[in-house]
Amino acid sequence: MTVSDAQRQENPIVALNGVHMTLASSAGPVRILRGIDLEIGSGETVSVVGPSGAGKSTMMMIMAGLERPSLGSVRVADHELTEMNEDALALFRRDHVGIVFQSFHLVPTMTALENVAIPLEFARRDDAFERAREELDTVGLGHRLSHYPSQLSGGEQQRVALARALVPEPALLLADEPTGNLDGATGGQIIELMFELSTQRKATLVLITHDIRLAERCRRNIQVADGLVVDGAPPAAAPAMSRSTPDLGPATT
């Protein structure tokens, strides 16, 4: 189901207005984002593409409340992130945002079950481990509950990371090159699982990728260059990708 411009404006889950990010350096200010205006509607699947250094990951980190913009408004899930302190932002992420990174970011001293239970334990859920077990079953790792990240393959670690991102049932799922450290066949399986589960949970999916075929899986394509959104049109075609797709090769951010 596509989201029309009118629907997006009426019910955006993400609204960035005049967002700038400037960092100091020994050579002078570095302008990473130079005035981003972007709305993403609830339930959309959106790819973000562009050259390395364009500002894609910074824009996503700002959506997640992990970075603060130098200027502008960031409204996500009816929260104005620029007005929130760090404690409030942590609670916001816990309740509304799931994030899947290229490098997994699992806690090495925790088992798969413990890693997935983390956000629910922070929320003081009595069923944290029961729900974590169910989520690991969903991603095909019910037999790996007691394994540590070092005992898991790259694909298994990313499945754990996906389960951890989805277990709180977030409204917004952010994925930054989630197949970048995986071989083609494994990456294809992770992507299929991500699209399938985000659709089932009715979560908005925002996906950073360098792979045009992966971008075309999304209903809408956003191009970022030199710290600006230069094109937000839907891709020309959005062919389905089969589970057997073998060539989603590694990509660099």
PyMOL commands that set and color helices and strands:
alter all, ss='L'
color gray80, all
select helices_A, chain A and resi 5-10+56-63+81-83+86-96+112-122+128-138+149-151+154-166+184-200+212-215
alter helices_A, ss='H'
color red, helices_A
select strands_A, chain A and resi 12-23+30-41+45-49+71-76+79-80+97-100+172-176+204-208+220-225+228-231
alter strands_A, ss='S'
color yellow, strands_A
deselect
rebuild
show_as cartoon
